[in-house]
């Protein structure tokens, strides 16, 4: 989902219906070089969060109420509206 808030931010949420993230990994998934995958390098979420924060936004995750995970990012409108237009969301 994507929406623009009155606070001047675009909010983008991506949900899946998979098994979600184990509680033991929840606090470290954004740490560099942490991966839950055997072949993973553990840099994707760390780099993504750093990029979003340098643009003035936030990136975090929450468990879905039933199952799966939701990753949410916010960006200032000046960046977010261009992103929304470019992706046709």
TORDO-206963 format. One record per residue (C-alpha): residue number from 1; chain; z, y, x. Coordinates in nm, 2 decimals. Each point is the difference from the previous one (the first is absolute). Layout:
! residues N
- NUM:A:Z:Y:X
...
END
This chain:
! residues 89
- 1:A:0.00:0.00:0.00
- 2:A:-0.05:0.36:0.11
- 3:A:0.15:0.32:-0.15
- 4:A:0.06:0.36:0.10
- 5:A:0.35:0.13:-0.04
- 6:A:0.12:0.35:-0.09
- 7:A:0.19:0.00:0.33
- 8:A:-0.33:0.03:0.19
- 9:A:-0.05:-0.36:0.10
- 10:A:-0.25:-0.27:-0.07
- 11:A:0.18:-0.34:-0.06
- 12:A:-0.20:-0.32:0.06
- 13:A:0.16:-0.34:-0.08
- 14:A:-0.15:-0.34:0.08
- 15:A:0.15:-0.30:-0.17
- 16:A:-0.06:-0.37:0.05
- 17:A:0.12:-0.31:-0.19
- 18:A:0.07:-0.22:0.30
- 19:A:0.33:-0.13:0.12
- 20:A:0.12:0.33:0.13
- 21:A:0.20:0.07:0.31
- 22:A:0.30:-0.20:0.09
- 23:A:0.33:0.19:0.00
- 24:A:0.06:-0.08:0.37
- 25:A:-0.33:0.18:0.09
- 26:A:0.04:0.30:-0.23
- 27:A:0.18:0.23:0.24
- 28:A:-0.24:-0.07:0.29
- 29:A:-0.35:-0.02:-0.14
- 30:A:-0.09:0.35:0.12
- 31:A:0.14:-0.06:0.35
- 32:A:-0.27:-0.03:0.28
- 33:A:-0.09:-0.35:0.10
- 34:A:0.18:-0.17:-0.29
- 35:A:-0.22:-0.24:-0.19
- 36:A:0.06:-0.26:-0.26
- 37:A:-0.33:-0.17:0.09
- 38:A:-0.03:-0.25:0.28
- 39:A:-0.31:0.17:0.14
- 40:A:0.11:0.36:-0.09
- 41:A:0.04:0.28:0.25
- 42:A:0.24:0.20:-0.21
- 43:A:-0.16:0.34:0.04
- 44:A:-0.17:0.07:-0.33
- 45:A:0.29:0.12:-0.21
- 46:A:0.16:0.18:0.29
- 47:A:-0.32:0.19:0.07
- 48:A:-0.06:0.07:-0.36
- 49:A:0.34:0.15:-0.06
- 50:A:-0.03:0.21:0.32
- 51:A:-0.33:0.14:-0.12
- 52:A:0.12:0.08:-0.35
- 53:A:0.31:0.17:0.13
- 54:A:-0.20:0.21:0.25
- 55:A:-0.21:0.12:-0.30
- 56:A:0.32:0.11:-0.18
- 57:A:0.04:-0.31:-0.23
- 58:A:0.21:-0.31:-0.04
- 59:A:-0.08:-0.37:0.00
- 60:A:0.24:-0.26:-0.13
- 61:A:0.02:-0.33:-0.19
- 62:A:0.18:-0.13:-0.31
- 63:A:0.01:-0.34:-0.15
- 64:A:-0.17:-0.04:-0.34
- 65:A:0.24:-0.08:-0.28
- 66:A:-0.16:-0.35:-0.07
- 67:A:-0.15:-0.10:0.33
- 68:A:-0.21:0.15:0.28
- 69:A:0.03:0.32:0.18
- 70:A:-0.10:0.37:-0.04
- 71:A:-0.09:0.23:0.28
- 72:A:0.02:0.37:-0.08
- 73:A:-0.12:0.30:0.19
- 74:A:0.01:0.37:-0.07
- 75:A:-0.21:0.27:0.16
- 76:A:-0.01:0.37:-0.05
- 77:A:-0.26:0.10:-0.25
- 78:A:-0.22:0.17:0.26
- 79:A:-0.04:-0.35:0.16
- 80:A:0.04:-0.22:-0.30
- 81:A:-0.26:0.16:-0.23
- 82:A:-0.26:-0.04:0.27
- 83:A:0.10:-0.37:0.03
- 84:A:-0.01:-0.05:-0.38
- 85:A:-0.34:0.15:-0.02
- 86:A:-0.13:-0.20:0.29
- 87:A:0.12:-0.33:-0.14
- 88:A:-0.09:0.08:-0.37
- 89:A:0.35:-0.10:-0.11
END
